[in-house]
Amino acid sequence: MKKPLSIVIGSLMASALLLPLDAAAYKEVEVTKGGTIKGKVTFVGSEAEANEHNKTYTITKDTDVCGAGTREVNYVKVKKYRRGKLRLSDVVVYLDKVRVKVKKKYKYKPVKKGKAWPEDDKNTTIDQKSCAFLPFFTVMANKGELTATNSDPVAHNIHTYAIIGKAKKTKINVSQAEQGSSVTKKVKLSKKSHGMKVECDQHDFMHSFVFVAKNPYYAVVSENGTYKIKDIPKGKYKVKAWHGYLKAPKTKTVRVKAGKTKRVNFYFKNKKK
């Protein structure tokens, strides 16, 4: 006797619920004789040109908590290094894709396996204190959790936007009226987005950025403009650099050999996204 179609469909749906939510999720494997990619990130331009991107806002609301006068937001932070070169902060260098064999042909696919992902790096917290987002720049994992806390005795409204080229798409939009309140939201970005802009709908001078990693092979650039990504399985990779405000430099194609170090430098031009 044939089962009714509705029963068959219901059974299939129930079975589907037992499957992993993401069949292509990152897989942690033991990495032996992993390679390393390291280098420097430089801003191509003068210190004055970098400062032109920074913006001064007039504080007109909640001045007893936010402060009176103006607030400068440093979207582009640079530091003079040797020979007058400017190192750029708030940058992440990451492995975007790896060359794999698919049906006798080689293609570049997202990095889906490798070293373990430290639990402490999967989620992040942003505090709203003295009408500023702290920290200004942070990192979390895709499908991880972002917790927003309000340490101020005034209302805030955290509003995050996924950055997709020049476009922005709302991901989180939550009002926090009470001091001490906290809200936690899961963040999942599309393949085309690697970070978020954070704003407060109550105070136009509050801004910050979040890099959302798709795999643990990334490094936050230090204040002196250096970075290092370790424990990389041998192979050929597409390596990118991300800054929340500036247009990204060209992607680098890098071959990593077992136990070897490859130097890759990135140069950000004086161009906004």
ZIRA-V820714 format. One record per run of one state. SS is the DSSP state (2 for helix, 1 for strand, 0 for the rest). FROM is the first residue (numbers start at 1). TO is the last residue. Records with the same first field share a line. If there is no record, write none. Layout:
SS=FROM-TO + FROM-TO
This chain:
0=1-4 + 19-26 + 29-34 + 45-46 + 52-54 + 59-62 + 67-69 + 74-77 + 81-81 + 85-85 + 89-90 + 103-104 + 111-112 + 115-118 + 122-123 + 130-131 + 135-136 + 142-144 + 151-155 + 165-166 + 177-181 + 187-194 + 201-206 + 214-217 + 221-225 + 233-234 + 244-245 + 247-251 + 257-260 + 264-265 + 270-271 + 273-273
2=5-18 + 47-51 + 63-66 + 82-84 + 119-121
1=27-28 + 35-44 + 55-58 + 70-73 + 78-80 + 86-88 + 91-102 + 105-110 + 113-114 + 124-129 + 132-134 + 137-141 + 145-150 + 156-164 + 167-176 + 182-186 + 195-200 + 207-213 + 218-220 + 226-232 + 235-243 + 246-246 + 252-256 + 261-263 + 266-269 + 272-272
